[in-house]
Amino acid sequence: MHAAPPQTVRRLSLQATGGELFGIYAINLFFTILTLGVYYFWGKTRVRRYLLSQTEFDGDRFEWHGTGKELFIGFLKALIVPRPDRCRDAEQQRALERIAAVLLAPASGTPYTMQITVADNRDVNGVAAPGGSVVIFRGLLEETARPEELAGVMAHEIQHILHRHGTRAVFREMSLGLLLRIATGGSGLPSLDVARAVGGLRYRRGDEEAADRDGMAMVQRARIDPQGMVAMYERLQRRPERRGEPPTYLSSHPRTAERLASLKRQAAEARYTPVALLPGRRWSHIRARCK
C-alpha cells in the first residue's frame, strides 16, 4: 500500500493592519473635504492599492494598477449616459467624431482625449462632463439644420471642458452631506445628489461668455462657417418652452441678447472661405440615425 502524496497547501493571507488602514482613511477624509469631494476617487485607489499590496497568496503579493482619474471619468460617463441609453449608430458616431477632429486639429494639444456621445433622449440639451466627455442629446442633434450648427455647440462645450467650468460647477452644487458620505466610504454613492450636480449643471455668466468667445474662436481656427454657430443659438433662443417638457439647453446654458450680439460681431470678423464639413453626406440622414 503506497502512501498518499503530500498535499500542496496554498495560503492566502492579509498582512494589513488596522492602524495603517485607519491612517489612510483619515488622510482620505481630510483631502476629500479639502477638495470638495473630488479626492474620493483617488482615495479609493489608495485603499485598494494598500489592501492588495498587503494580500499574499503563496508568497506573492497582489498589485493594483488603476488610477483615481480613471475611476472619476468612468463614474461620470456611466452616470450621465447609462449604456442602454446611448445611440449606437456607427455612421452617426463617425460623423460626430469627424466634426470634433476638425475642431481640435488646429489646437497645439489638449490635456484631454475628447469623447463624443449621443444620448438617446428627446431632451434638447448637451452636457460637458469633467474629464473630456461631451454628451449631445438626440433632441438637440435633431434641432440642427447642418453640421456647422452642431460644430458650434460642440466647440462651446469643449471650451467648458478646457476651462474646467464643469468641474467647478459640480463642486459648487455638491452637498456637504454627499461629501461626508463619500469621505467615510459609505455604502455606495448617493446618485441622485451627484446626478443633480453633473447632469443639472448651471454655468455662471462669465463661464458662458468665455465658452462663447473661445468656442467661436475654435470654430474660426478650424475654418468652419461661424454663421452655423450663430444660427443654432438663434434657433434655440426662439424655441418656445412647453409645459411639462424637460429642461432645455438654455436652462443650463442661459443666453442673453448681449451675448448673442457678441457672437454675431465675432462671427462677422471672419475673413476666410469656410471648409465644408462632411462633404457629400446628407446631414438630415445622419442626425436622424438614432431613431
C-alpha positions, 0 to 999 in steps of 0.5 A: 500500500503506497502512501498518499502524496503530500498535499500542496497547501496554498495560503492566502493571507492579509498582512494589513493592519488596522492602524495603517488602514485607519491612517489612510482613511483619515488622510482620505477624509481630510483631502476629500473635504479639502477638495470638495469631494473630488479626492474620493476617487483617488482615495479609493485607489489608495485603499485598494492599492494598500489592501492588495499590496498587503494580500499574499497568496503563496508568497506573492503579493497582489498589485493594483494598477488603476488610477483615481482619474480613471475611476472619476471619468468612468463614474461620470460617463456611466452616470450621465449616459447609462449604456442602454441609453446611448445611440449606437449608430456607427455612421452617426458616431463617425460623423460626430467624431469627424466634426470634433477632429476638425475642431481640435486639429488646429489646437497645439494639444489638449490635456484631454482625449475628447469623447463624443456621445449621443444620448438617446433622449428627446431632451434638447440639451448637451452636457460637458462632463469633467474629464473630456466627455461631451454628451449631445442629446438626440433632441438637440442633434435633431434641432440642427439644420447642418453640421456647422450648427452642431460644430458650434455647440460642440466647440462651446462645450469643449471650451467648458471642458478646457476651462474646467467650468464643469468641474467647478460647477459640480463642486459648487452644487455638491452637498456637504452631506454627499461629501461626508458620505463619500469621505467615510466610504459609505455604502455606495454613492448617493446618485441622485445628489451627484446626478443633480450636480453633473447632469443639472449643471448651471454655468455662471455668466462669465463661464458662458461668455468665455465658452462663447468667445473661445468656442467661436474662436475654435470654430474660426481656427478650424475654418468652419462657417461661424454663421452655423454657430450663430444660427443654432443659438438663434434657433434655440433662443426662439424655441418656445418652452412647453409645459411639462417638457424637460429642461432645455439647453438654455436652462443650463446654458442661459443666453442673453441678447448681449451675448448673442450680439457678441457672437454675431460681431465675432462671427462677422470678423471672419475673413476666410472661405469656410471648409465644408464639413462632411462633404457629400453626406446628407446631414438630415440622414445622419442626425436622424440615425438614432431613431 
